[in-house]
Amino acid sequence: MAGIWLDVLDDIARTCSAHGRGDLLQTVRQKRAQLLNPTLRVLVIGEPNQGKSQLINAIINAPACPVGDGRTTVLPTVVQHAEAPSAAVAQAPPARGGPAGTALAVAVERTPVALDQVAQSVAGMVGRQPGGGPAYVEIGVPRALLGAGLVLVDTPGTDEVAGIGGTASVAAPARADTVLLVSDSTRDLSVAELNMLLHVVRSHPNVVVVQSKTDLVADWRAVAERNRQHLAEAGIPATLIPVSATLRLRAAGADDRGLNAESGFPALIARLQRDLAGKADHLARASVQTVARTVVEQLAAPLRAELATQEAEEQSGPISRLHAAQREVDELRRCSTRWQNTLNDEIGDLLSDIEYDLRDRTRQILRTVDEAFDTADPLVAWDTFHDWLERSLVEAAEANHEWLVQRCDWIARRVAANFNRYGYDVLPPWSMTMPEDLGERLPELQMPTIDRFTASQKLFTGMKGSYGGMLMFGLATTLAGMPMINPVSVGIGALFGGKSIRDESKQLLRRRQATVKTAIQRHVDDFFVRMIRDCRDAARQVQRMLRDHFTGLTEELQEAIVQSFRSAKQEADTDASLREQRQREIRLKMTRLAALHEQAQQLTGTRSAPLRLEPQA
């Protein structure tokens, strides 16, 4: 009968060994030995003062466990069959480390205890060696029920199931075939008891809730019904059996079968006998199913965590670095386009602004020239004006060139700003300064050829003007009987001659002023054309220098980024291959664990809650 579940249990052991889990392998081996043992170990747990010890005494109809007088169970008590009543304190040597549960494989030292000292030994005051390991009390009682293979384990009262086994691992639920949780009828199951049951049923398939002390509560049936509802709502697959140890012991003393039936113990004992008879089949199958689920969960947990870690590393590992390198390549391509557009746009704006600035400065000079030569005579003011004009043009050229230098430096920084994300200074090693020979490079201004009003010209102009006046007034005076040449006509002629000289002098001055203005206009235009050509040449040289510098920088960055991209791609390909191989191995192990779990589920023909093997998204 043990063939099927034993094969599954051996498969579980081999799986634990394959996964390198020696602790789980030890647990499975202990469970194997326990299931092959024909005895039925019944673990009695519960909170303090719930009647656990009295329950055991009522089951075997013997005062094996001390009760009353405020006695407290400190050490677990193992009640088993013996030909004659006996008691001993069993104590393991101090723990040497290693997996949990290995202390049970070590020979324990037993110290016999007198029957009248059982209460003190259970309280931990007799038979226990100081400095030793976990201890428990063994009590032997000659009873047929125990002789059939039943072993009862009384545990210290605890509010947490984790506390069971803190005194001795013999009281751990994993060492039990059946677990009885005792709760009296004076109240409903507490939250702590429900949590205890939830903890136990996850690792144990055979749990019974014993509702004790029904003799103390008149409406114990209502309490039992509420407790069954609590168990159903909590999803705890445990049978509830109400009992009264007092009625059981009284019925045994009076040999009263009716009172015995009223105590509820026949149902509890029948359940224990069914478990004892079915241990090698049904109970063992359920236990193997539970062991399989526990082992698969513990083996699958690190595999799930590893899969989740690999998925996280895929986002932050070589694949992430590959994507980052690809983004760097794309960003450098966009940066190359941006800095070229910036350079072309800024140089175009610079040429336009420089030309406008120089044109505006020369126009201001020409306006000053026009205002000056509207009144000044070039013959008198030329030398002074010439020096002023040369200084003004040099100052305009220097101011314009200084602005050109500042704008070129600003353009270089503006273009370099596109490379700020690469974290180092990318300005070219250059400096544009003011030319020292700027004044010598200006076109030379020669005094234009202008007409002068000589003495002979003045005499000729005066004679020509005086002749007309003298003749006109001479003829007029002849009518009065005077000769044509008379003092009046001569005086009038002299006046007309002086006026002609003055008029001619003014006309010559205006012609000289116009000639000078025209000459200066041509000179300033020549200056503008030459300076603009020099500025354009300087700007174009700066443009070519910046273009060559940033092109070389872009190529250098591109080479570094492409090399980084290639390294990241190679690393990502290698990592992806290794990760894919490891994921296949993990998923293969997951599949085998799922098959093992499914095989264990088929032992009982029932289905437990679905087991999650894949990692959550």
Salt bridges, closest charged atoms under 4 A:
ASP10 OD1 - ARG32 NE 2.88
ASP11 OD1 - ARG14 NH2 2.06
ASP23 OD2 - ARG21 NH2 3.04
GLU47 OE1 - ARG187 NH2 3.18
ASP69 OD2 - ARG71 NH2 3.92
GLU83 OE2 - HIS81 NE2 3.74
GLU138 OE2 - ARG110 NH2 2.84
ASP177 OD2 - LYS279 NZ 3.04
ASP188 OD2 - ARG226 NE 3.01
ASP188 OD2 - HIS230 NE2 3.39
GLU193 OE1 - ARG187 NH1 3.08
ASP275 OD2 - ARG271 NE 3.33
ASP281 OD1 - ARG285 NE 2.71
GLU297 OE2 - ARG293 NE 3.33
GLU306 OE2 - ARG582 NE 2.67
GLU328 OE1 - ARG421 NH1 2.85
ASP330 OD1 - ARG333 NH1 3.02
GLU331 OE1 - ARG334 NH2 3.01
GLU331 OE2 - ARG338 NH2 2.78
GLU346 OE2 - ARG414 NH1 2.90
ASP353 OD2 - ARG407 NH1 2.94
GLU355 OE1 - ARG536 NH2 2.92
ASP357 OD2 - ARG361 NE 2.89
ASP374 OD1 - LYS517 NZ 2.37
ASP377 OD1 - ARG512 NE 3.11
ASP387 OD1 - HIS386 ND1 3.74
GLU390 OE2 - HIS386 NE2 3.84
ASP409 OD2 - ARG413 NE 3.22
ASP503 OD2 - LYS499 NZ 2.84
GLU504 OE2 - ARG511 NH2 3.77
ASP534 OD2 - ARG441 NH2 3.07
ASP534 OD1 - ARG533 NH2 3.75
ASP548 OD1 - ARG547 NE 3.47
GLU571 OE2 - ARG321 NH2 2.66
ASP573 OD2 - LYS569 NZ 3.24
ASP575 OD2 - ARG579 NH1 2.05
GLU580 OE2 - ARG584 NH1 3.39
GLU585 OE1 - ARG582 NH1 3.09
GLU598 OE2 - ARG607 NH1 2.67
GLU614 OE1 - ARG587 NH1 2.76
